[in-house]
């Protein structure tokens, strides 16, 4: 399902991002995108290792997979989970990782003070996704997963079977924070190679991770 993925350390001491591919069976495949903060690499690794493959056979939604994550240590993370089943696509988001469809349209919303403020002012999601880039509350999250006692009140999306075989872009905030209006669509269409985009933001971005999926 993952066609291409990239991850590089930005202006942080460690890269706490992770892209995890999970093949549950021939019909269910999942990708987990994690952007950790206030944590360490070892803690993020343990968080990923906590997923038990034996318990995934009965999952029906992306949220079911996220609820498999556990940590006894204090771990903070933005998480985006993408699950493809025979019926369609399920997406669960908590934090400010993003999912774009093949048209370059943002499917998720950021759980941040910036998004909340602009939403309350009546702006459309299309405008909000760009205006948050300069908003002072951009990095203040209103929702993420906080272990060892996470709350699962993030955003849930469902896309029907008719939208299978589309290409999707999943990315952390370090990747999208320098987007222009057309950047996501250009990357998905391969008019702009991910490697070229990564080179253009090195030195001015925090940890950046992204993957292209063919569902």
C-alpha positions in Angstrom: 0.0 0.0 0.0 2.9 2.4 0.7 4.4 3.5 -2.6 6.9 5.9 -1.2 7.9 7.2 2.2 10.4 9.8 3.5 11.4 10.9 7.0 14.3 13.2 8.1 15.4 14.9 11.2 14.9 18.7 11.2 15.8 21.2 13.8 15.2 18.9 16.7 17.6 16.7 18.7 15.8 13.5 17.7 13.4 12.4 14.9 10.4 11.2 16.8 8.3 10.5 13.7 7.5 7.0 12.6 5.7 5.5 9.6 4.4 1.9 10.4 2.9 -0.4 7.8 0.6 -3.1 9.1 -0.6 -6.0 6.9 -3.5 -7.5 8.9 -4.7 -9.9 6.2 -5.2 -9.9 2.5 -8.1 -7.5 2.8 -7.1 -5.3 5.7 -4.0 -3.2 5.5 -3.1 -0.2 7.7 -0.5 2.6 7.9 0.2 4.4 11.1 1.8 7.8 11.1 3.2 9.0 14.5 4.7 12.4 15.3 6.0 12.2 18.9 6.8 15.1 21.2 7.9 15.5 24.8 9.2 11.9 24.4 12.3 9.9 23.3 12.9 7.6 20.3 13.0 4.6 22.6 9.6 5.4 24.0 8.1 5.8 20.5 9.6 2.5 19.5 8.1 0.8 22.5 4.7 2.4 21.7 4.9 0.8 18.2 5.9 -2.5 19.6 2.9 -2.6 21.9 0.6 -3.3 18.9 -0.3 -7.0 19.1 -0.9 -8.6 15.7 -2.9 -11.3 17.3 -5.5 -8.7 18.4 -5.9 -7.0 15.0 -7.8 -9.6 13.1 -11.2 -8.3 14.3 -10.5 -4.6 13.9 -13.1 -2.7 11.9 -11.9 0.9 12.1 -8.6 2.8 12.2 -9.5 3.8 15.8 -9.6 0.1 16.8 -5.9 -0.1 15.7 -4.9 3.1 17.6 -6.5 1.8 20.7 -4.0 -1.1 20.6 -1.2 1.3 21.4 0.0 1.4 25.0 2.8 2.8 27.0 3.6 2.8 30.7 5.9 5.9 30.1 4.7 9.4 29.4 4.4 9.7 25.7 2.8 12.5 23.7 2.0 12.1 20.0 0.0 13.2 17.0 -1.3 10.1 15.4 -2.9 9.4 12.0 -4.1 5.9 11.3 -5.2 4.8 7.8 -7.1 1.4 7.4 -8.2 -0.2 4.1 -10.8 -2.9 4.3 -12.9 -4.6 1.7 -15.7 -2.1 2.5 -13.7 1.1 2.3 -11.2 3.3 4.1 -11.2 4.3 7.7 -9.1 7.2 9.0 -8.5 8.2 12.6 -6.6 11.4 13.5 -5.6 13.0 16.8 -3.2 16.0 16.6 -1.9 17.7 13.5 -0.8 15.0 11.1 -2.7 15.3 7.8 -4.3 13.1 5.1 -4.9 14.4 1.5 -6.8 12.5 -1.2 -5.7 12.2 -4.9 -7.2 15.6 -5.7 -4.9 17.2 -3.1 -7.9 17.9 -0.8 -7.3 17.9 2.9 -9.4 15.1 4.5 -8.5 15.7 8.1 -8.4 18.8 10.3 -5.7 20.0 12.7 -6.4 19.7 16.4 -4.8 23.0 17.3 -5.6 26.4 18.7 -5.0 27.9 15.3 -7.6 25.7 13.5 -10.1 26.1 16.3 -9.8 29.9 16.3 -10.1 30.2 12.5 -13.0 27.7 12.5 -14.8 29.9 15.0 -14.3 32.9 12.8 -16.3 31.1 10.1 -13.5 30.4 7.6 -13.8 27.4 5.3 -11.5 24.4 5.8 -9.8 25.2 2.5 -8.8 28.6 3.8 -8.1 27.4 7.3 -5.5 24.9 6.2 -3.4 27.6 4.7 -4.0 30.4 7.3 -2.9 28.2 10.2 0.6 28.3 8.8 1.0 31.8 10.1 -1.3 31.6 13.1 0.4 32.1 16.6 -1.6 29.1 17.9 -0.4 26.7 15.2 1.8 24.5 17.5 -0.6 24.4 20.4 -2.5 21.2 20.2 -6.0 20.8 21.5 -6.0 17.0 21.0 -3.4 14.3 20.7 -2.7 11.0 22.4 -1.2 11.2 25.8 0.0 8.0 27.3 -0.3 6.1 29.6 -3.9 7.2 29.8 -5.0 8.3 26.3 -8.4 9.8 25.4 -9.7 8.7 22.1 -11.8 11.7 21.1 -10.0 12.4 17.8 -11.5 12.7 14.3 -12.9 9.6 12.6 -13.5 9.5 8.8 -14.9 6.8 6.5 -14.5 6.7 2.8 -16.7 4.2 0.8 -15.3 1.4 -1.4 -15.8 3.6 -4.5 -12.8 5.7 -3.3 -10.4 2.7 -3.2 -7.5 2.7 -5.6 -7.0 6.4 -5.0 -3.6 7.8 -4.0 -3.3 9.4 -0.6 -0.7 11.6 1.0 -0.1 11.2 4.8 2.3 13.7 6.4 3.4 15.2 9.7 3.2 19.0 10.4 6.9 19.4 9.7 6.2 18.3 6.2 3.1 20.4 5.4 4.1 23.5 7.3 5.7 24.9 4.2 3.0 24.0 1.7 1.6 26.3 -0.9 -2.0 25.8 -2.1 -1.0 23.4 -4.8 1.8 21.5 -3.1 -0.1 18.4 -2.0 -1.7 17.9 -5.4 1.7 18.3 -7.1 3.3 15.7 -4.9 0.5 13.2 -5.4 0.6 13.7 -9.2 4.5 13.4 -9.1 4.8 16.8 -10.7 6.8 17.6 -7.6 9.0 14.8 -6.3 9.0 14.3 -2.5 12.8 14.3 -2.5 12.8 17.7 -4.2 10.3 19.1 -1.7 12.3 17.6 1.2 15.5 19.3 -0.1 13.7 22.6 -0.3 12.7 22.6 3.4 15.8 21.2 5.0 17.3 23.6 7.4 13.9 25.5 8.0 11.7 22.6 9.1 11.3 20.4 12.2 11.1 16.6 11.8 9.3 15.8 8.5 7.7 12.6 7.4 5.3 11.6 4.6 4.2 8.7 2.6 2.2 8.1 -0.6 -0.4 5.3 -0.4 -2.2 3.5 -3.2 -5.3 2.2 -1.6 
